Amino acid sequence: MDDNVFQVACPCCGAKLEIDAERRVLLSHAAPEPEHIPVDLREAVMDLKSRENTRDQRFRERFEAERKHGEDLQKRFDGLLQKTRAEGPPKRPLRDIDLD
């Protein structure tokens, strides 16, 4: 294979593309393998139900993670607020102009 020719995968469909960088042309295109298409209707329904369960489980996990993230941020904020209140107001550094 020439140095100017390289292969990439299409981010959209997964097709394999062979591109010549010097001439800026597409040399070849290989379509991706089609997904398994169920022939039996029962198999298709079972596949859809399993995907639905997977989606629901992922949604629950993300929802719980977001809820915990909010609680964690609130705890951090409360801790920093208490620390700031305990330290009092910040002291301003002495500047040269203040000495005049």
KOLGU-4560 file (N, C-alpha, C; in nm, 3 decimals, padded with zeros to 5 digits):
<recs>
<n_xx: 00.084 n_yy: -00.117 n_zz: 00.000 ca_xx: 00.000 ca_yy: 00.000 ca_zz: 00.000 c_xx: 00.089 c_yy: 00.124 c_zz: 00.000 mol: A seq: 1 type: MET>
<n_xx: 00.051 n_yy: 00.219 n_zz: -00.079 ca_xx: 00.126 ca_yy: 00.344 ca_zz: -00.092 c_xx: 00.112 c_yy: 00.427 c_zz: 00.036 mol: A seq: 2 type: ASP>
<n_xx: 00.210 n_yy: 00.514 n_zz: 00.062 ca_xx: 00.204 ca_yy: 00.599 ca_zz: 00.181 c_xx: 00.090 c_yy: 00.699 c_zz: 00.175 mol: A seq: 3 type: ASP>
<n_xx: 00.050 n_yy: 00.737 n_zz: 00.056 ca_xx: -00.055 ca_yy: 00.836 ca_zz: 00.041 c_xx: -00.195 c_yy: 00.776 c_zz: 00.049 mol: A seq: 4 type: ASN>
<n_xx: -00.204 n_yy: 00.644 n_zz: 00.046 ca_xx: -00.333 ca_yy: 00.576 ca_zz: 00.049 c_xx: -00.354 c_yy: 00.522 c_zz: 00.191 mol: A seq: 5 type: VAL>
<n_xx: -00.469 n_yy: 00.552 n_zz: 00.247 ca_xx: -00.499 ca_yy: 00.502 ca_zz: 00.381 c_xx: -00.645 c_yy: 00.458 c_zz: 00.388 mol: A seq: 6 type: PHE>
<n_xx: -00.673 n_yy: 00.374 n_zz: 00.487 ca_xx: -00.808 ca_yy: 00.321 ca_zz: 00.506 c_xx: -00.867 c_yy: 00.380 c_zz: 00.634 mol: A seq: 7 type: GLN>
<n_xx: -00.993 n_yy: 00.416 n_zz: 00.624 ca_xx: -01.066 ca_yy: 00.468 ca_zz: 00.740 c_xx: -01.202 c_yy: 00.402 c_zz: 00.744 mol: A seq: 8 type: VAL>
<n_xx: -01.263 n_yy: 00.406 n_zz: 00.861 ca_xx: -01.399 ca_yy: 00.355 ca_zz: 00.878 c_xx: -01.493 c_yy: 00.474 c_zz: 00.886 mol: A seq: 9 type: ALA>
<n_xx: -01.602 n_yy: 00.468 n_zz: 00.814 ca_xx: -01.701 ca_yy: 00.576 ca_zz: 00.814 c_xx: -01.765 c_yy: 00.582 c_zz: 00.953 mol: A seq: 10 type: CYS>
<n_xx: -01.765 n_yy: 00.699 n_zz: 01.018 ca_xx: -01.824 ca_yy: 00.708 ca_zz: 01.152 c_xx: -01.976 c_yy: 00.693 c_zz: 01.150 mol: A seq: 11 type: PRO>
<n_xx: -02.037 n_yy: 00.714 n_zz: 01.037 ca_xx: -02.183 ca_yy: 00.708 ca_zz: 01.027 c_xx: -02.233 c_yy: 00.565 c_zz: 01.009 mol: A seq: 12 type: CYS>
<n_xx: -02.182 n_yy: 00.499 n_zz: 00.905 ca_xx: -02.237 ca_yy: 00.367 ca_zz: 00.872 c_xx: -02.140 c_yy: 00.253 c_zz: 00.898 mol: A seq: 13 type: CYS>
<n_xx: -02.012 n_yy: 00.282 n_zz: 00.923 ca_xx: -01.915 ca_yy: 00.177 ca_zz: 00.950 c_xx: -01.852 c_yy: 00.119 c_zz: 00.825 mol: A seq: 14 type: GLY>
<n_xx: -01.875 n_yy: 00.178 n_zz: 00.709 ca_xx: -01.816 ca_yy: 00.130 ca_zz: 00.585 c_xx: -01.666 c_yy: 00.156 c_zz: 00.586 mol: A seq: 15 type: ALA>
<n_xx: -01.591 n_yy: 00.071 n_zz: 00.516 ca_xx: -01.446 ca_yy: 00.089 ca_zz: 00.507 c_xx: -01.415 c_yy: 00.163 c_zz: 00.378 mol: A seq: 16 type: LYS>
<n_xx: -01.343 n_yy: 00.273 n_zz: 00.393 ca_xx: -01.310 ca_yy: 00.359 ca_zz: 00.280 c_xx: -01.159 c_yy: 00.358 c_zz: 00.258 mol: A seq: 17 type: LEU>
<n_xx: -01.118 n_yy: 00.352 n_zz: 00.133 ca_xx: -00.978 ca_yy: 00.362 ca_zz: 00.098 c_xx: -00.960 c_yy: 00.494 c_zz: 00.023 mol: A seq: 18 type: GLU>
<n_xx: -00.876 n_yy: 00.581 n_zz: 00.078 ca_xx: -00.864 ca_yy: 00.718 ca_zz: 00.028 c_xx: -00.721 c_yy: 00.746 c_zz: -00.014 mol: A seq: 19 type: ILE>
<n_xx: -00.707 n_yy: 00.812 n_zz: -00.129 ca_xx: -00.577 ca_yy: 00.858 ca_zz: -00.176 c_xx: -00.564 c_yy: 01.005 c_zz: -00.133 mol: A seq: 20 type: ASP>
<n_xx: -00.472 n_yy: 01.033 n_zz: -00.040 ca_xx: -00.457 ca_yy: 01.167 ca_zz: 00.015 c_xx: -00.396 c_yy: 01.263 c_zz: -00.086 mol: A seq: 21 type: ALA>
<n_xx: -00.306 n_yy: 01.214 n_zz: -00.170 ca_xx: -00.239 ca_yy: 01.303 ca_zz: -00.265 c_xx: -00.337 c_yy: 01.353 c_zz: -00.372 mol: A seq: 22 type: GLU>
<n_xx: -00.416 n_yy: 01.262 n_zz: -00.428 ca_xx: -00.512 ca_yy: 01.300 ca_zz: -00.532 c_xx: -00.646 c_yy: 01.343 c_zz: -00.474 mol: A seq: 23 type: ARG>
<n_xx: -00.668 n_yy: 01.318 n_zz: -00.345 ca_xx: -00.792 ca_yy: 01.352 ca_zz: -00.276 c_xx: -00.913 c_yy: 01.287 c_zz: -00.341 mol: A seq: 24 type: ARG>
<n_xx: -00.903 n_yy: 01.155 n_zz: -00.358 ca_xx: -01.012 ca_yy: 01.079 ca_zz: -00.417 c_xx: -01.038 c_yy: 00.954 c_zz: -00.335 mol: A seq: 25 type: VAL>
<n_xx: -01.158 n_yy: 00.905 n_zz: -00.346 ca_xx: -01.198 ca_yy: 00.780 ca_zz: -00.282 c_xx: -01.167 c_yy: 00.667 c_zz: -00.379 mol: A seq: 26 type: LEU>
<n_xx: -01.081 n_yy: 00.574 n_zz: -00.337 ca_xx: -01.041 ca_yy: 00.465 ca_zz: -00.425 c_xx: -01.138 c_yy: 00.347 c_zz: -00.417 mol: A seq: 27 type: LEU>
<n_xx: -01.181 n_yy: 00.313 n_zz: -00.297 ca_xx: -01.275 ca_yy: 00.201 ca_zz: -00.285 c_xx: -01.365 c_yy: 00.220 c_zz: -00.164 mol: A seq: 28 type: SER>
<n_xx: -01.476 n_yy: 00.151 n_zz: -00.168 ca_xx: -01.577 ca_yy: 00.158 ca_zz: -00.063 c_xx: -01.626 c_yy: 00.018 c_zz: -00.036 mol: A seq: 29 type: HIS>
<n_xx: -01.617 n_yy: -00.027 n_zz: 00.087 ca_xx: -01.667 ca_yy: -00.160 ca_zz: 00.124 c_xx: -01.780 c_yy: -00.140 c_zz: 00.225 mol: A seq: 30 type: ALA>
<n_xx: -01.900 n_yy: -00.177 n_zz: 00.184 ca_xx: -02.017 ca_yy: -00.160 ca_zz: 00.270 c_xx: -02.003 c_yy: -00.247 c_zz: 00.396 mol: A seq: 31 type: ALA>
<n_xx: -02.057 n_yy: -00.200 n_zz: 00.507 ca_xx: -02.048 ca_yy: -00.280 ca_zz: 00.629 c_xx: -02.138 c_yy: -00.403 c_zz: 00.620 mol: A seq: 32 type: PRO>
<n_xx: -02.103 n_yy: -00.501 n_zz: 00.702 ca_xx: -02.185 ca_yy: -00.622 ca_zz: 00.708 c_xx: -02.321 c_yy: -00.585 c_zz: 00.768 mol: A seq: 33 type: GLU>
<n_xx: -02.430 n_yy: -00.632 n_zz: 00.708 ca_xx: -02.562 ca_yy: -00.599 ca_zz: 00.763 c_xx: -02.583 c_yy: -00.669 c_zz: 00.898 mol: A seq: 34 type: PRO>
<n_xx: -02.658 n_yy: -00.604 n_zz: 00.984 ca_xx: -02.690 ca_yy: -00.663 ca_zz: 01.113 c_xx: -02.778 c_yy: -00.784 c_zz: 01.093 mol: A seq: 35 type: GLU>
<n_xx: -02.778 n_yy: -00.869 n_zz: 01.194 ca_xx: -02.862 ca_yy: -00.988 ca_zz: 01.189 c_xx: -03.009 c_yy: -00.945 c_zz: 01.187 mol: A seq: 36 type: HIS>
<n_xx: -03.078 n_yy: -00.985 n_zz: 01.083 ca_xx: -03.219 ca_yy: -00.953 ca_zz: 01.072 c_xx: -03.298 c_yy: -01.078 c_zz: 01.108 mol: A seq: 37 type: ILE>
<n_xx: -03.375 n_yy: -01.073 n_zz: 01.216 ca_xx: -03.448 ca_yy: -01.193 ca_zz: 01.256 c_xx: -03.555 c_yy: -01.230 c_zz: 01.153 mol: A seq: 38 type: PRO>
<n_xx: -03.562 n_yy: -01.359 n_zz: 01.126 ca_xx: -03.660 ca_yy: -01.409 ca_zz: 01.030 c_xx: -03.792 c_yy: -01.439 c_zz: 01.101 mol: A seq: 39 type: VAL>
<n_xx: -03.781 n_yy: -01.488 n_zz: 01.222 ca_xx: -03.899 ca_yy: -01.526 ca_zz: 01.299 c_xx: -03.952 c_yy: -01.405 c_zz: 01.375 mol: A seq: 40 type: ASP>
<n_xx: -04.083 n_yy: -01.387 n_zz: 01.376 ca_xx: -04.144 ca_yy: -01.274 ca_zz: 01.445 c_xx: -04.124 c_yy: -01.283 c_zz: 01.596 mol: A seq: 41 type: LEU>
<n_xx: -04.130 n_yy: -01.404 n_zz: 01.648 ca_xx: -04.108 ca_yy: -01.421 ca_zz: 01.794 c_xx: -03.967 c_yy: -01.380 c_zz: 01.832 mol: A seq: 42 type: ARG>
<n_xx: -03.871 n_yy: -01.418 n_zz: 01.748 ca_xx: -03.732 ca_yy: -01.380 ca_zz: 01.774 c_xx: -03.717 c_yy: -01.228 c_zz: 01.771 mol: A seq: 43 type: GLU>
<n_xx: -03.784 n_yy: -01.162 n_zz: 01.679 ca_xx: -03.778 ca_yy: -01.016 ca_zz: 01.670 c_xx: -03.839 c_yy: -00.950 c_zz: 01.793 mol: A seq: 44 type: ALA>
<n_xx: -03.951 n_yy: -01.002 n_zz: 01.841 ca_xx: -04.017 ca_yy: -00.947 ca_zz: 01.960 c_xx: -03.929 c_yy: -00.968 c_zz: 02.082 mol: A seq: 45 type: VAL>
<n_xx: -03.868 n_yy: -01.085 n_zz: 02.095 ca_xx: -03.780 ca_yy: -01.111 ca_zz: 02.209 c_xx: -03.658 c_yy: -01.018 c_zz: 02.204 mol: A seq: 46 type: MET>
<n_xx: -03.607 n_yy: -00.994 n_zz: 02.085 ca_xx: -03.493 ca_yy: -00.903 ca_zz: 02.070 c_xx: -03.531 c_yy: -00.761 c_zz: 02.112 mol: A seq: 47 type: ASP>
<n_xx: -03.649 n_yy: -00.716 n_zz: 02.071 ca_xx: -03.696 ca_yy: -00.583 ca_zz: 02.110 c_xx: -03.716 c_yy: -00.572 c_zz: 02.261 mol: A seq: 48 type: LEU>
<n_xx: -03.771 n_yy: -00.676 n_zz: 02.323 ca_xx: -03.791 ca_yy: -00.673 ca_zz: 02.469 c_xx: -03.658 c_yy: -00.670 c_zz: 02.543 mol: A seq: 49 type: LYS>
<n_xx: -03.561 n_yy: -00.747 n_zz: 02.494 ca_xx: -03.431 ca_yy: -00.747 ca_zz: 02.562 c_xx: -03.364 c_yy: -00.610 c_zz: 02.547 mol: A seq: 50 type: SER>
<n_xx: -03.378 n_yy: -00.548 n_zz: 02.430 ca_xx: -03.323 ca_yy: -00.413 ca_zz: 02.413 c_xx: -03.395 c_yy: -00.313 c_zz: 02.502 mol: A seq: 51 type: ARG>
<n_xx: -03.526 n_yy: -00.329 n_zz: 02.519 ca_xx: -03.603 ca_yy: -00.240 ca_zz: 02.605 c_xx: -03.556 c_yy: -00.253 c_zz: 02.749 mol: A seq: 52 type: GLU>
<n_xx: -03.534 n_yy: -00.376 n_zz: 02.794 ca_xx: -03.486 ca_yy: -00.396 ca_zz: 02.931 c_xx: -03.348 c_yy: -00.335 c_zz: 02.950 mol: A seq: 53 type: ASN>
<n_xx: -03.263 n_yy: -00.349 n_zz: 02.849 ca_xx: -03.130 ca_yy: -00.291 ca_zz: 02.857 c_xx: -03.138 c_yy: -00.139 c_zz: 02.862 mol: A seq: 54 type: THR>
<n_xx: -03.223 n_yy: -00.081 n_zz: 02.780 ca_xx: -03.241 ca_yy: 00.065 ca_zz: 02.781 c_xx: -03.292 c_yy: 00.113 c_zz: 02.916 mol: A seq: 55 type: ARG>
<n_xx: -03.392 n_yy: 00.044 n_zz: 02.970 ca_xx: -03.447 ca_yy: 00.083 ca_zz: 03.100 c_xx: -03.341 c_yy: 00.074 c_zz: 03.209 mol: A seq: 56 type: ASP>
<n_xx: -03.262 n_yy: -00.033 n_zz: 03.206 ca_xx: -03.158 ca_yy: -00.049 ca_zz: 03.307 c_xx: -03.054 c_yy: 00.062 c_zz: 03.296 mol: A seq: 57 type: GLN>
<n_xx: -03.011 n_yy: 00.095 n_zz: 03.174 ca_xx: -02.916 ca_yy: 00.204 ca_zz: 03.156 c_xx: -02.973 c_yy: 00.337 c_zz: 03.202 mol: A seq: 58 type: ARG>
<n_xx: -03.101 n_yy: 00.360 n_zz: 03.173 ca_xx: -03.165 ca_yy: 00.484 ca_zz: 03.216 c_xx: -03.166 c_yy: 00.494 c_zz: 03.368 mol: A seq: 59 type: PHE>
<n_xx: -03.203 n_yy: 00.385 n_zz: 03.434 ca_xx: -03.206 ca_yy: 00.386 ca_zz: 03.581 c_xx: -03.067 c_yy: 00.413 c_zz: 03.639 mol: A seq: 60 type: ARG>
<n_xx: -02.965 n_yy: 00.350 n_zz: 03.579 ca_xx: -02.829 ca_yy: 00.371 ca_zz: 03.628 c_xx: -02.785 c_yy: 00.516 c_zz: 03.611 mol: A seq: 61 type: GLU>
<n_xx: -02.813 n_yy: 00.575 n_zz: 03.496 ca_xx: -02.776 ca_yy: 00.714 ca_zz: 03.472 c_xx: -02.854 c_yy: 00.809 c_zz: 03.562 mol: A seq: 62 type: ARG>
<n_xx: -02.983 n_yy: 00.779 n_zz: 03.583 ca_xx: -03.065 ca_yy: 00.862 ca_zz: 03.670 c_xx: -03.010 c_yy: 00.860 c_zz: 03.812 mol: A seq: 63 type: PHE>
<n_xx: -02.975 n_yy: 00.741 n_zz: 03.860 ca_xx: -02.921 ca_yy: 00.729 ca_zz: 03.995 c_xx: -02.785 c_yy: 00.799 c_zz: 04.005 mol: A seq: 64 type: GLU>
<n_xx: -02.703 n_yy: 00.788 n_zz: 03.901 ca_xx: -02.573 ca_yy: 00.854 ca_zz: 03.902 c_xx: -02.589 c_yy: 01.006 c_zz: 03.906 mol: A seq: 65 type: ALA>
<n_xx: -02.684 n_yy: 01.059 n_zz: 03.831 ca_xx: -02.708 ca_yy: 01.204 ca_zz: 03.832 c_xx: -02.760 c_yy: 01.250 c_zz: 03.969 mol: A seq: 66 type: GLU>
<n_xx: -02.847 n_yy: 01.170 n_zz: 04.029 ca_xx: -02.898 ca_yy: 01.205 ca_zz: 04.161 c_xx: -02.784 c_yy: 01.207 c_zz: 04.263 mol: A seq: 67 type: ARG>
<n_xx: -02.700 n_yy: 01.105 n_zz: 04.260 ca_xx: -02.587 ca_yy: 01.099 ca_zz: 04.354 c_xx: -02.488 c_yy: 01.212 c_zz: 04.327 mol: A seq: 68 type: LYS>
<n_xx: -02.472 n_yy: 01.247 n_zz: 04.199 ca_xx: -02.380 ca_yy: 01.355 ca_zz: 04.165 c_xx: -02.429 c_yy: 01.487 c_zz: 04.226 mol: A seq: 69 type: HIS>
<n_xx: -02.560 n_yy: 01.511 n_zz: 04.220 ca_xx: -02.616 ca_yy: 01.632 ca_zz: 04.280 c_xx: -02.595 c_yy: 01.635 c_zz: 04.430 mol: A seq: 70 type: GLY>
<n_xx: -02.616 n_yy: 01.520 n_zz: 04.495 ca_xx: -02.594 ca_yy: 01.512 ca_zz: 04.640 c_xx: -02.448 c_yy: 01.535 c_zz: 04.674 mol: A seq: 71 type: GLU>
<n_xx: -02.358 n_yy: 01.478 n_zz: 04.593 ca_xx: -02.215 ca_yy: 01.495 ca_zz: 04.616 c_xx: -02.174 c_yy: 01.641 c_zz: 04.602 mol: A seq: 72 type: ASP>
<n_xx: -02.225 n_yy: 01.708 n_zz: 04.500 ca_xx: -02.195 ca_yy: 01.850 ca_zz: 04.482 c_xx: -02.247 c_yy: 01.933 c_zz: 04.599 mol: A seq: 73 type: LEU>
<n_xx: -02.364 n_yy: 01.899 n_zz: 04.649 ca_xx: -02.420 ca_yy: 01.973 ca_zz: 04.762 c_xx: -02.334 c_yy: 01.953 c_zz: 04.887 mol: A seq: 74 type: GLN>
<n_xx: -02.285 n_yy: 01.831 n_zz: 04.911 ca_xx: -02.198 ca_yy: 01.805 ca_zz: 05.026 c_xx: -02.068 c_yy: 01.883 c_zz: 05.013 mol: A seq: 75 type: LYS>
<n_xx: -02.010 n_yy: 01.886 n_zz: 04.893 ca_xx: -01.887 ca_yy: 01.961 ca_zz: 04.872 c_xx: -01.910 c_yy: 02.110 c_zz: 04.898 mol: A seq: 76 type: ARG>
<n_xx: -02.021 n_yy: 02.162 n_zz: 04.847 ca_xx: -02.052 ca_yy: 02.303 ca_zz: 04.865 c_xx: -02.068 c_yy: 02.335 c_zz: 05.013 mol: A seq: 77 type: PHE>
<n_xx: -02.144 n_yy: 02.251 n_zz: 05.084 ca_xx: -02.165 ca_yy: 02.275 ca_zz: 05.227 c_xx: -02.033 c_yy: 02.273 c_zz: 05.303 mol: A seq: 78 type: ASP>
<n_xx: -01.946 n_yy: 02.179 n_zz: 05.271 ca_xx: -01.816 ca_yy: 02.170 ca_zz: 05.337 c_xx: -01.731 c_yy: 02.293 c_zz: 05.312 mol: A seq: 79 type: GLY>
<n_xx: -01.726 n_yy: 02.338 n_zz: 05.189 ca_xx: -01.649 ca_yy: 02.457 ca_zz: 05.157 c_xx: -01.709 c_yy: 02.582 c_zz: 05.219 mol: A seq: 80 type: LEU>
<n_xx: -01.842 n_yy: 02.588 n_zz: 05.227 ca_xx: -01.907 ca_yy: 02.702 ca_zz: 05.290 c_xx: -01.874 c_yy: 02.708 c_zz: 05.438 mol: A seq: 81 type: LEU>
<n_xx: -01.877 n_yy: 02.595 n_zz: 05.506 ca_xx: -01.841 ca_yy: 02.592 ca_zz: 05.649 c_xx: -01.695 c_yy: 02.632 c_zz: 05.668 mol: A seq: 82 type: GLN>
<n_xx: -01.608 n_yy: 02.582 n_zz: 05.580 ca_xx: -01.466 ca_yy: 02.617 ca_zz: 05.591 c_xx: -01.445 c_yy: 02.767 c_zz: 05.573 mol: A seq: 83 type: LYS>
<n_xx: -01.515 n_yy: 02.825 n_zz: 05.477 ca_xx: -01.502 ca_yy: 02.969 ca_zz: 05.450 c_xx: -01.555 c_yy: 03.050 c_zz: 05.567 mol: A seq: 84 type: THR>
<n_xx: -01.667 n_yy: 03.008 n_zz: 05.624 ca_xx: -01.723 ca_yy: 03.080 ca_zz: 05.740 c_xx: -01.631 c_yy: 03.070 c_zz: 05.861 mol: A seq: 85 type: ARG>
<n_xx: -01.565 n_yy: 02.955 n_zz: 05.878 ca_xx: -01.475 ca_yy: 02.937 ca_zz: 05.992 c_xx: -01.349 c_yy: 03.023 c_zz: 05.977 mol: A seq: 86 type: ALA>
<n_xx: -01.302 n_yy: 03.042 n_zz: 05.855 ca_xx: -01.181 ca_yy: 03.121 ca_zz: 05.833 c_xx: -01.208 c_yy: 03.271 c_zz: 05.844 mol: A seq: 87 type: GLU>
<n_xx: -01.329 n_yy: 03.312 n_zz: 05.823 ca_xx: -01.362 ca_yy: 03.454 ca_zz: 05.828 c_xx: -01.333 c_yy: 03.519 c_zz: 05.694 mol: A seq: 88 type: GLY>
<n_xx: -01.352 n_yy: 03.651 n_zz: 05.689 ca_xx: -01.329 ca_yy: 03.721 ca_zz: 05.562 c_xx: -01.181 c_yy: 03.718 c_zz: 05.525 mol: A seq: 89 type: PRO>
<n_xx: -01.151 n_yy: 03.717 n_zz: 05.397 ca_xx: -01.010 ca_yy: 03.713 ca_zz: 05.356 c_xx: -00.939 c_yy: 03.843 c_zz: 05.390 mol: A seq: 90 type: PRO>
<n_xx: -00.813 n_yy: 03.832 n_zz: 05.426 ca_xx: -00.733 ca_yy: 03.950 ca_zz: 05.459 c_xx: -00.673 c_yy: 04.005 c_zz: 05.330 mol: A seq: 91 type: LYS>
<n_xx: -00.685 n_yy: 04.135 n_zz: 05.314 ca_xx: -00.631 ca_yy: 04.198 ca_zz: 05.194 c_xx: -00.481 c_yy: 04.217 c_zz: 05.214 mol: A seq: 92 type: ARG>
<n_xx: -00.402 n_yy: 04.188 n_zz: 05.113 ca_xx: -00.257 ca_yy: 04.210 ca_zz: 05.126 c_xx: -00.225 c_yy: 04.359 c_zz: 05.127 mol: A seq: 93 type: PRO>
<n_xx: -00.118 n_yy: 04.393 n_zz: 05.194 ca_xx: -00.072 ca_yy: 04.532 ca_zz: 05.201 c_xx: -00.008 c_yy: 04.570 c_zz: 05.069 mol: A seq: 94 type: LEU>
<n_xx: -00.056 n_yy: 04.679 n_zz: 05.009 ca_xx: -00.004 ca_yy: 04.724 ca_zz: 04.881 c_xx: 00.085 c_yy: 04.847 c_zz: 04.904 mol: A seq: 95 type: ARG>
<n_xx: 00.169 n_yy: 04.876 n_zz: 04.806 ca_xx: 00.259 ca_yy: 04.992 ca_zz: 04.817 c_xx: 00.178 c_yy: 05.121 c_zz: 04.828 mol: A seq: 96 type: ASP>
<n_xx: 00.068 n_yy: 05.130 n_zz: 04.760 ca_xx: -00.013 ca_yy: 05.252 ca_zz: 04.761 c_xx: -00.078 c_yy: 05.274 c_zz: 04.899 mol: A seq: 97 type: ILE>
<n_xx: -00.097 n_yy: 05.168 n_zz: 04.973 ca_xx: -00.156 ca_yy: 05.182 ca_zz: 05.108 c_xx: -00.058 c_yy: 05.244 c_zz: 05.206 mol: A seq: 98 type: ASP>
<n_xx: 00.069 n_yy: 05.240 n_zz: 05.179 ca_xx: 00.171 ca_yy: 05.292 ca_zz: 05.271 c_xx: 00.184 c_yy: 05.445 c_zz: 05.263 mol: A seq: 99 type: LEU>
<n_xx: 00.133 n_yy: 05.509 n_zz: 05.162 ca_xx: 00.145 ca_yy: 05.656 ca_zz: 05.150 c_xx: 00.054 c_yy: 05.729 c_zz: 05.241 mol: A seq: 100 type: ASP>
</recs>
